[in-house]
Amino acid sequence: MRHQPGPPATSELEVVHETRYAYAAPVSLAHHLAHLRPLDDAHQRLQAFALEIDPPPGHSRDGVDALGNAECHFSLSQPHRALRVRARSRCTVVERYAALQPEAAPAWEPLAARLRYVARGPFEPATEFAQPSPYVPRLRELRDYATPSFTPGRPVAAAAIELMHRVHADFRYQSQATAVDTPLAEVWATRVGVCQDFAHLMAGAMRMLGLPVRYVSGYLLTRPADGGPALQGADASHAWVQVWCPGTPGVPHEGPGAGWLDLDPTNDLVPGSAHLRLAVGRDFGDVTPLRGVIRGGGAHTLRVAVSTRRLGPAAPERELLEGGQPEIANP
């Protein structure tokens, strides 16, 4: 695991995320949902955001979903053979976990016990993220995989970080090795995948022990702010997890992210100021950057380009990262 102690690092990041569809036949009607506006909180300040849609939608509506993610619904009723969606974001990202003390976290068993149903007991919102979800079903193999890290009485953050190390070591990253709908059981069997798969694996393993884990969609710099080695998974939107560690020193205790510790198993690190969060959910299906339903269109091609750069006087040259995979495919 790579983690920089000391004063929090801060990055000014600009991301341009462009998705292009080209259809073989005209699309007569389309309804789309976008999660492309980054989260805005004490550790990630959204300075500017613009969403361009071509052709212009006949109707659009901005809102916030039940999990606090910004979303945009838009519809097109005029025939079109192409669609371009371009999101430009500028954020100030502050490292959140510079003072993290994993060994001082609470033991994992009492946290899991807090989430068990008790008649007329208090509701704990984190319970939702301890349950199976469409992309993260219950797999007995994942319980067995998690158990060596979650020994009796072990601090939850320390155990989760060890599990992250193991996922990183035991599974091989290979761009486009899987598709959006590749079952988690298949990833487990082949030991090959992408960041979406590794996030789902970590979530599934810990949920089998009754612990909450959130899926995070976002971006990261190819070259992190601390000048370390190049990171994997930066050719499109990226994915990692948040583990519920309330009461852990160094984990925020106020605001919408209170109690949640970000971990990136693809790169075996605690995210700092090189990770920019778009949205959080149970799994990929809750936070797909762009999806929709259309009438017509026939066969289509899809191209995604993500450009990330660090702003400021010491900013490196612009990093242009392009990929031909679908927006909803492997980050």
C-alpha positions in Angstrom: 0.0 0.0 0.0 1.2 3.5 -0.8 0.1 6.2 1.6 1.8 9.5 2.3 1.7 10.6 6.0 2.1 14.3 7.0 0.2 17.4 5.9 -2.7 17.0 3.5 -1.8 17.3 -0.1 -4.1 19.4 -2.3 -4.6 19.2 -6.1 -6.5 21.4 -8.5 -7.8 18.9 -11.1 -9.5 19.5 -14.4 -11.3 16.6 -16.1 -12.9 16.5 -19.6 -15.0 13.4 -20.2 -16.4 13.0 -23.6 -18.7 10.2 -24.9 -19.7 9.8 -28.5 -22.3 7.5 -30.0 -22.6 6.9 -33.7 -25.7 5.0 -34.9 -26.3 3.1 -38.1 -29.9 4.3 -38.3 -31.7 7.3 -36.9 -32.7 7.3 -33.2 -36.2 8.7 -33.0 -36.4 8.9 -29.2 -33.8 8.7 -26.4 -33.9 9.0 -22.6 -30.5 9.2 -20.8 -29.3 9.4 -17.2 -25.8 10.9 -16.5 -23.7 10.8 -13.3 -21.0 13.1 -14.6 -21.0 16.0 -12.0 -18.4 15.3 -9.3 -19.3 15.2 -5.6 -18.9 18.5 -3.7 -17.9 18.3 0.0 -15.3 19.5 2.5 -12.5 17.5 0.9 -13.5 17.9 -2.8 -14.7 21.4 -3.8 -16.3 21.6 -7.2 -15.1 24.9 -8.6 -16.8 24.7 -12.1 -18.8 22.2 -14.1 -20.3 22.3 -17.6 -22.2 19.6 -19.5 -22.6 19.9 -23.3 -25.0 17.7 -25.1 -25.2 17.6 -28.9 -27.8 17.5 -30.3 -29.4 19.7 -27.6 -32.0 17.8 -25.6 -35.6 18.7 -25.7 -35.9 18.3 -22.0 -33.3 18.0 -19.2 -33.5 18.0 -15.4 -30.8 18.1 -12.8 -31.3 16.5 -9.4 -29.7 14.6 -6.6 -30.4 10.9 -6.1 -31.1 9.1 -2.8 -27.4 8.6 -2.2 -26.5 12.3 -2.6 -25.1 12.0 -6.1 -25.7 14.7 -8.7 -27.6 13.4 -11.7 -28.9 14.7 -15.0 -31.9 13.3 -16.9 -32.2 14.4 -20.5 -34.4 13.4 -23.5 -34.1 13.8 -27.2 -37.2 13.5 -29.4 -35.7 14.7 -32.7 -34.1 12.0 -35.0 -30.4 11.8 -34.7 -27.6 9.6 -35.9 -25.0 10.7 -33.3 -24.8 11.8 -29.7 -22.0 13.7 -28.0 -21.9 14.3 -24.3 -19.0 16.3 -22.9 -18.5 17.0 -19.2 -15.9 19.4 -18.0 -15.1 19.6 -14.3 -12.6 21.6 -12.2 -12.2 20.5 -8.6 -9.9 21.2 -5.6 -9.2 17.8 -4.0 -7.7 17.6 -0.5 -6.2 14.4 0.8 -8.5 13.1 3.5 -6.5 10.3 5.1 -3.1 11.8 5.9 -3.6 11.1 9.6 -5.1 7.6 9.2 -4.4 5.2 12.0 -5.8 1.8 10.8 -4.8 -0.1 13.9 -6.8 2.3 16.1 -10.1 1.5 14.3 -12.8 -0.4 16.1 -13.0 -4.2 15.9 -14.9 -5.4 12.9 -17.3 -7.8 14.7 -19.2 -5.2 16.7 -19.6 -3.1 13.6 -21.2 -6.0 11.8 -23.4 -6.7 14.8 -24.7 -3.1 14.8 -26.2 -3.8 11.4 -28.2 -6.9 12.2 -31.9 -6.5 12.4 -33.4 -6.0 15.9 -37.1 -5.4 16.3 -37.7 -1.7 17.1 -33.9 -1.1 17.1 -32.4 2.0 15.6 -31.8 2.1 11.8 -28.2 2.4 10.7 -28.0 3.9 7.1 -24.8 1.9 6.4 -26.9 -1.3 6.5 -27.9 -0.8 2.8 -24.3 -1.3 1.8 -23.8 -4.6 3.7 -26.5 -6.3 1.5 -26.0 -8.1 -1.8 -26.7 -6.0 -4.9 -27.2 -6.8 -8.6 -23.5 -6.7 -9.5 -22.3 -8.0 -6.1 -24.2 -11.2 -5.3 -23.5 -13.4 -2.3 -20.6 -15.8 -3.1 -19.5 -18.3 -0.4 -16.0 -18.3 -1.9 -15.6 -14.6 -1.1 -16.4 -15.2 2.5 -13.7 -17.8 2.7 -11.3 -15.4 0.9 -12.0 -12.5 3.4 -11.7 -14.6 6.6 -7.9 -14.8 6.9 -7.7 -10.9 7.0 -10.7 -10.5 9.4 -9.4 -12.5 12.3 -11.2 -12.1 15.7 -11.0 -8.7 17.2 -9.0 -7.2 14.4 -9.5 -3.4 13.7 -11.7 -3.1 10.6 -9.5 -0.6 8.8 -6.4 -2.7 9.2 -8.2 -5.8 8.1 -9.7 -4.0 5.1 -6.3 -2.7 4.0 -4.8 -6.2 4.2 -7.6 -7.5 2.1 -6.9 -4.7 -0.4 -3.2 -5.8 -0.5 -4.4 -9.4 -1.3 -6.8 -8.5 -4.0 -4.1 -6.4 -5.7 -1.6 -9.3 -5.4 -4.0 -12.2 -6.3 -5.8 -10.7 -9.3 -4.2 -9.4 -12.5 -5.3 -6.1 -14.0 -5.9 -6.4 -17.8 -7.6 -3.6 -19.7 -10.8 -4.8 -21.4 -10.4 -8.3 -19.9 -14.1 -8.2 -18.8 -17.3 -6.6 -19.9 -19.8 -4.6 -17.7 -22.0 -7.7 -17.4 -19.2 -10.2 -16.6 -20.4 -12.1 -13.5 -18.4 -11.7 -10.4 -18.1 -15.5 -10.1 -16.2 -15.5 -13.4 -13.8 -12.8 -12.3 -13.2 -14.9 -9.2 -12.5 -18.0 -11.3 -10.2 -16.4 -13.9 -8.4 -14.0 -11.4 -8.3 -11.3 -14.2 -10.2 -8.1 -14.4 -10.3 -4.3 -14.3 -10.9 -1.8 -11.5 -14.7 -2.3 -11.6 -14.2 -6.0 -10.9 -11.7 -5.4 -8.1 -14.0 -3.0 -6.4 -16.9 -5.5 -6.7 -14.6 -8.3 -5.3 -13.7 -6.2 -2.2 -17.3 -5.2 -1.6 -18.5 -8.8 -2.0 -15.9 -10.3 0.3 -16.6 -7.8 3.1 -20.4 -7.9 2.7 -20.2 -11.7 3.2 -19.0 -10.8 6.7 -21.8 -8.4 7.3 -19.7 -5.2 6.7 -20.8 -2.2 4.6 -18.8 -1.3 1.5 -19.7 1.4 -1.0 -18.6 1.4 -4.7 -17.1 4.7 -5.9 -17.0 5.9 -9.5 -14.5 8.6 -10.4 -11.3 9.6 -12.0 -7.6 9.6 -11.2 -4.4 11.0 -12.6 -2.2 8.6 -14.5 0.7 10.2 -12.6 -0.3 10.8 -8.9 0.2 14.1 -7.2 3.1 12.7 -5.1 5.1 11.9 -8.2 4.9 8.1 -7.5 4.6 5.3 -10.1 2.0 5.5 -12.8 -1.5 4.2 -11.8 -3.6 1.7 -13.5 -7.2 2.2 -14.6 -6.9 5.8 -15.7 -7.9 5.2 -19.4 -11.6 6.0 -18.6 -13.6 6.5 -15.4 -12.0 4.6 -12.5 -13.5 2.7 -9.6 -12.6 1.9 -6.0 -14.4 1.3 -2.7 -15.3 2.9 0.6 -15.2 0.8 3.7 -17.3 1.8 6.8 -14.8 2.5 9.6 -16.7 4.9 12.0 -14.6 6.1 14.9 -11.3 5.5 13.1 -8.6 8.2 13.7 -7.9 10.0 10.4 -11.3 9.1 8.8 -13.7 12.0 8.4 -16.3 12.1 11.2 -18.6 14.8 9.8 -20.4 15.4 6.5 -21.7 13.0 3.9 -18.5 10.9 3.9 -18.3 10.5 7.6 -17.0 7.1 8.6 -16.0 6.0 5.2 -12.5 5.1 4.2 -11.5 5.0 0.5 -9.4 2.1 -0.7 -8.2 1.5 -4.3 -7.4 -2.2 -4.7 -6.4 -1.8 -8.4 -3.4 0.4 -7.3 -3.1 -0.9 -3.7 -3.3 2.5 -2.1 -5.3 4.8 0.1 -6.6 7.5 -2.3 -5.1 10.9 -1.8 -5.5 14.1 -3.9 -5.1 12.2 -7.3 -8.6 10.6 -7.0 -11.7 12.6 -7.9 -15.0 11.1 -6.8 -18.0 11.2 -9.1 -20.6 9.2 -7.3 -21.1 6.4 -4.7 -23.5 3.5 -4.7 -24.0 -0.2 -4.0 -22.2 -1.2 -7.2 -21.5 0.0 -10.7 -25.2 -0.1 -11.7 -26.0 2.7 -9.2 -23.4 5.1 -10.6 -23.0 4.4 -14.3 -21.6 7.7 -15.8 -24.0 7.6 -18.8 -26.7 5.2 -19.7 -30.1 5.3 -21.4 -32.7 3.7 -23.6 -33.3 4.5 -27.2 -35.8 3.8 -30.0 -34.1 2.9 -33.3 -30.4 3.4 -34.0 -29.6 -0.2 -35.0 -25.9 -1.0 -34.6 -23.8 1.6 -33.0 -20.2 2.5 -32.1 -19.1 4.2 -29.0 -15.9 6.2 -28.2 -14.9 7.6 -24.8 -12.1 10.0 -24.1 -11.0 11.2 -20.7 -8.5 14.1 -20.3 -7.1 14.8 -16.9 -4.7 17.4 -15.9 -3.4 19.1 -12.7 -3.7 22.9 -12.7 -1.4 25.4 -11.1 2.2 26.7 -11.7 3.8 23.3 -11.3 1.2 21.4 -13.4 2.6 18.7 -15.7 1.8 18.5 -19.4 -1.8 17.6 -20.2 -2.4 13.9 -20.0 -4.9 12.8 -22.7 -6.2 9.4 -22.1 -8.3 7.9 -24.9 -10.1 4.5 -25.1 -12.6 2.9 -27.4 -14.5 1.0 -24.7 -18.0 1.9 -23.8 -18.6 4.6 -21.1 -20.5 2.0 -19.1 -17.7 -0.5 -19.6 -14.7 -1.3 -17.5 -13.2 1.7 -15.8 
